[in-house]
C-alpha cells in the first residue's frame, strides 16, 4: 500500500456527493431565479405591505352661503398640540431604563427585607417589564403636557389607556396632547415652545357658524367619525386615518357628499418597529364644494328676533320657486357650542329645553283656522260655497246634542265667505264642512299635499301627518266617524296634523293658484327656476271664486280682520290667522298660526308662523301672537327686496 | 517596506481622543465651557465694537465745519421732530389709558426698551444671530423681543455678562405668532434658511383661505399680542403671495423681510415691565 492515497476523479463515492451538491445548488439557483424573476411581483407586494403605511387625510368641508353670498357655515382653525411618538423614542428608552433600575432596586430591597420564610423563590422577582414600558411612555408624554400646561395655564393630563390605544391603532398619526387650544394659547405655544421641540402645533378645522343660533336646525352640525371603509384602498397596505367630519343633521347631512372634501393621503416607509422612516409619496386633500342656499340671512335674523324666546317656527318661501328664504325653529341652540364636538353638558342643556327638535318639519300640529282656506276651496270646487252662501252665526252651532262654539261669543251675524274668512267664523265652516262631508274635505287636503312630506332637503321630516278619513279613524282610533269629527276637521281641529312647513307650502300654492309647492333650500339659477315643476295642478277655482277667496284673505289683514296687526302701509297682504288647542307637555295649550302672502297683486313671498304655548297660562292667538312675527318678516322683505314688494327703489 | 510610524497619526488620535472625551463630558460641564468661551470672547468683540465707534467718530471729525454745521442742523431738526412725536405719543397713551379705564379693559403689556449696539453678526445658512453690546449688566432677560426702526429683529436667546445673543427673525429656528394687518386671526411666521446675499425671507403658514395676497397689493404681516413676547403691530414683512398649504386647509407663503436686517448697527431690546407669571396668568 502506498504511503499516500491517490485521488481518482472517478471515485464513485465522491461522485455521488458531487451530484448531490450540484443538484442542491441547482435547486437553490432555480429557486432564487424563480423568486427573483418570476415571483418578484408577489414578493414586492409582501415587502410593500410590511414596510409601507398609508395615512388618509380627509379634506376640509365646503362652505355654506346664503343667497346673497353671506357665509353661514365655514371652517375655523382648530388648534391642537401634538407629538409624533417616533420623536420620543430615545426619551422613552432613557426613562424606561431609569424606571427599570429603580424598580429592580426596590424589588431587591423588598426581597432582602422580607423574612426568609416569606420569600418567594430563591431570587428577587422580576419587574413587570411590559407595564413599566407604558409607565415610562406616560411619564415622558406627561412631561411635555406639563410644559404645555405651564405655558397655556391649562391642567391637562393623559391616560395610559389613550397612549396604548394610540400605539396599537394610530402609531403613525400624531398623538394629541392638548386639544382645542384658544388662539391665545396657540400663539403662546408657537412663541414659547422651541422649534426643535417634539411638540408640534397641529392645525385642523372645526365648523364655524358666524350667525350662531340662526337657522341652526336647518344648517345642522357635523360629527367626527372614522372614514367609510370604502375610501380605504384594499391593496393590503396598512392604513391609518384621521377622523373625518360627516353631516349629522340639517343641510350638513343632506348635502354631505357635496360638502365633503376629497381625501388626501401620505405614503410612508416604516422601520421594523412601525415608526415612520421616510415619506414616499403624498396627495394633498382638497376642500369640498361650496353650497349656496336659498336662505336670506337678513330675513332669517328678522324671523329669529321676532320669535324671541317663544317656542315656535317661522318659514318664508319664494312663492314662484319654492325657495326657502327663512326657516326658523325655536327654542334653538348656538351651533358654535357643538363644534368641534358636543360637550355632555351642552347636550343635556339643549335636551332639557327641547331645543333639539326642528319644529318647522319634525313636529306636526293641528293647523287651526288656517285650514279654513282648504275648506273654502273644497266648498267652492264642490259647488257648496258660492257668492250667495251666507250663514247666520249666533256664536254656537248645534249638532245633535252637541254644541260647537264660535270664538266670537255673541256671533258674527250673517256672514258670507269673505266675511267668514275675515272674522274666522267657525259656525260658517261647521255648516259648510258638514254639507260637503269629510270625503271632500280630506280629498282637498290631500290635493294640497297635507298627507305627504314636502321633500325639503332636511332630514327627519316627520311622517306623523294626519288628514283624517273615515277609514283612517276606524283603523287608527278603532271608532266610527261621526259628524262632529267633520265639523272639527272643517275648522282645522280634531285629528288634523300638519307641519308649519306644510302650511307654508299650502299658502305659497294658493298664492300661485296651484295645489303644490316643492320647497327647496338650494338657491336656484334662473334656468332652474324656469324649468321648475312643483308637481301639482291648478287650484281649480274660477276667477270670481279666486277673487272672493283672496278678498277674504286680504280682509283678514284689514282694519277689522283677525290679522289686523300684520297690516303694513303700502303692502297688500293676504293671510289667515289660526288659534288651535293642542295637548302638549301634559296640558292644554294654545297654538297661534298665521299664514299669508304678499303683495296680493303679484305674490312674491309666502309666510307661515306658528307659536306654541308651553304653559296653560299662555294665551296665544294667531293675530296677536303669530301675526307680528309675520309682519316683521314682511317688513324685512320690503327692506331687502323693495322692487319685488312693489315699493319704489332708490336710484 | 517602510516602517509604520505611529507619530504620523498623532493629530488624528488626539482629535479622536478629544471627541471621545467631549462625548462623555456631562452636559453641565459642556454648558459651562460654552458660556465661559462666550464670556472669554466677549471683551474682544466689545473692544472691537468700541473701536468701530471711535473710528466712526474720527471719520466724522474729518468732515469740514460747514458739513458738520449742516449735519448738526439735521440732527436738531430730527430731534425736534422726535420730541414732537414723543409728546404726541404721550398724549395718545394718556387718551388710551383713559378709554381703557372707562371701558374697564385690562391694561396692555408694557415694556421698557434698552438700545444696544450690534457688535457681531453671525449670518449663514444654518443660523442667523447677532450679538448686542448689553447683557446682564442691563438686566436683559432671555426671550425678550428685539426690534428696530423696520420692525421685528428677533428674540434674545442667550444673555452673558456684557453681551446678549439675538436669534434673528431670518433664522429657521425662529418662530412667532403673527397676524395680517387688519385681520386678528393668528398665523405662524418662521424664518427660513437664507440663500445668500439676496433679500432675507421667511415663511408664513396657517393663513386662512379667504386671505388674498398679490404682488401688486402685498399683505403686511405684523406681530400679535397673543404670543406675549411682542407688542402688537410691529412689522415683520410683506407677503406677496399665498398658496394652499400641504394640508389643503390653510394657505402658506413666503414673507419678504426688511433687507436692513442683515446690516443692523443698533437695535432696541424690549424688556417687559411686568413679566408674565405663567403660574398665575389665569388669575382674575
Interface residues (C-beta under 8 A of the other chain):
Chain A: X57 X59 X60 X75 X77 X150 X151 X153 X183 X184 X186 X187 X188 X190 X191 X192 X194 X195 X196 X201 X203 X204 X205 X261 X264 X282 X284 X285 X286 X287
Chain B: X143 X172 X173 X174 X175 X176 X177 X185 X186 X188 X190 X206 X208 X209 X224 X226 X227 X228 X229 X244 X246 X247 X248 X249 X250 X278 X279 X281 X282
